[in-house]
Amino acid sequence: MNEIFKSMIEEHFYQNIFESLQNEVTDNYDQYDLALRANVVNEVLEASLDNIELLRILDIKQDAEEISFDILVAN
């Protein structure tokens, strides 16, 4: 069931999810330690997101009017 729901979310909302994450990374990159795993990079001056992959849909909750869930994504 989760895979069917994940496929539906990817089909209908991938672009919205990507744009939200892209805006977060672009606007707030300085709040994240993006150089933490880099051996060569000392200072990050800009960041962007090229692509995401929806890995899993977690913690699906539904009531009469709303559905909420968490999404695990990878770049």
Buried (B, 14 or more C-beta within 10 A) or exposed (E): EEEEEBEEBBEEEEEEBBEEBBEBBEEEBEEEEBEEEEEEEEEBEEBEBEEBEBEEBEEEEEEEEEEEBEBEEEE
